[in-house]
Amino acid sequence: MNPMIHNLHVGNASFLDGEISSKWENAAMDVVAAAREAAGPDIEILIDAHGMYNVPTAIRLANQVAERDIFWLEEPVTVESWKALKQVNEQITPLVSAGERLHTRWDFVHIFENGLADYIMLDVT
């Protein structure tokens, strides 16, 4: 799921600066809390961030959703920037899923060699 989906309605600015307003961040955490309460402790909740966030924002969001026992965060930052993914992965507790934006075996080299994702989510094209 994407509890930050409301942030998409603010236009393309969020894709350019990689941030989320405190209003939508709080709303997203309410959605995650409600999902955890409804699902209970035995259901894995997976969150897709669509590679929208910059490093500090991704770290903050990941650590907040971790408090609600989230299983993974998919593409917290754009995976094309493997250095950004490395920074995020080193500072968060949810597992990281990545890969749907990578299309050749060579795109995955940095991900595998640097252990940047716990799960690979292929999008076969």
SULGIQUI-V656874 format. One line per field, one symbol per residue. ss: DSSP state (A for helix, B for strand, O for the rest). psi: psi as a letter, one per 30 degrees, with the letter a starting at -180 (. if undefined). burial: # if it has 16 or more other ideal C-beta (glycine too) atoms within 10 Angstrom, else .. Layout:
ss = ???
psi = ???
burial = ???
//
This chain:
ss = OOOOAAAAAAOOAAAAAOOOOAAAAAAAAAAAAAAAAAAOOOOOOBBBOOOOOOAAAAAAAAAAAAOOOOOBBBOOOOOOOAAAAAAAAOOOOOBBBBOOOOOOAAAAAAAAAOOOOOBBOOOOO
psi = ljfgeffffgafeffefglkleefeeeeeeeeeeeeeeflffkkkkkjfggflleeeeeeeefefefghkeljkiflkffifeeeeeeefglellkklffgkflffffeeeefghfkfkkjkjk.
burial = .###.##......#...###...##.###.##..##........###########.######..#..#.#.########..#.######..#.#######.#.....#.##....##...#....
//
